[in-house]
Amino acid sequence: VCSSDLATDTFSAAPVTPKTRVSKSEVISVLTPAEWATANSSTDADVVWGMAQFQLADYIDLADPRFATIMGGLVAKSIVTQARAAEITADLQALANA
């Protein structure tokens, strides 16, 4: 899609808006089996709540503040490191925009 610049009588590409939605299967695809098993078997109330939110969702929106909260919880509970959380988020962003 192009837009016209009337001042210069030229065309330029429309701005690209990054996509932020991924499927639950895409989320699982970027986690290691150990990460998934640890999160699923946790008895910590915050982790159980986060996993319930994930399982009930129709899709995961990476821009939703709840996603950041859940990822922060996984870091706080030592299920993933901060660096790994950033890697997971980057991998999901790449999948959303593939």
N, C-alpha and C positions, 0 to 999 in steps of 0.2 A: 504494500500500500504506500502510495506516495502522496505528499501534500504539496500544493503549489505555493511558492513564495512570490506573492504579487509584486513586491518591491524589486525583485531581481529577475522576475519572469523565469525562474528555474524551479526544478522539482527536487525535493529532498525526501529521504526515507522518513516514514513516520517513526516516532520514538518507540523503542522496544520496551515493553513492560514485562519484567520477569514474571514467570509463572511461579506459583508457590504451592500448588496442590499436588499431593502424591497419594497413591493408593496404599492401603495397608500392606499389600504384598511387596510394594517397593520399599517400604520401611523395613520389613523383615529381611529383604534381600541385602541390605547394607549392614545388618547386624551379624555378628558372629554367632554360631550356635551357643557358645558359652554365655554371651551377653543376653541372648533371648531367654535361655534357660534360667539364668540368674534372676532376671527381671520377673519372669513368670512364676518362679518358685519363692519369691520373697514374701515374707510375712509382715514386712514393714508397712504400716498403714499408708504412708505417702506413695510408696511404690505400687501397692495394691490399687490405690485410687488412680494413679497414672495409667496403669495397665488396663483398668476398667474403662477409663476414658478412651484409650486407644481402641479397645475391642468394640466399644459401642459406636465409634465414629464411622461415618460413611466414607470419609476421606480425611487426610491429614493436611492441614493448611500450615505451612512453615512460617507464615507471617502472623499466625494466631498467637497471642501471648501465652496461651495455655501450652503450646508446643515448647516454648522456651522454658516455662515453668517445669514441665515434665523432664526435659533434658537436664535442667539444673538439679532436679531431684535425683536423677540417675547419677549425676556427678557427686552430689552431697552424700549419697548412700554408697559410694565407691563401686557402683556397678560399671561405670565407665569413667575414664579420666577426662579432664577438661579438654585436652588435646583430641581425644577420641570423640568426644561430643561434637567438637568443631568439625572433625573429619566426617562424621555421620551427617551433620547438617549440610556440609558442602556437597557430599555425595547425593543427598536427597534433592538439593537445589539443582544439581546437574541433571538428575532424572526428571525433575519437574519441567525442565526446559529442553529436554532432548527432542 
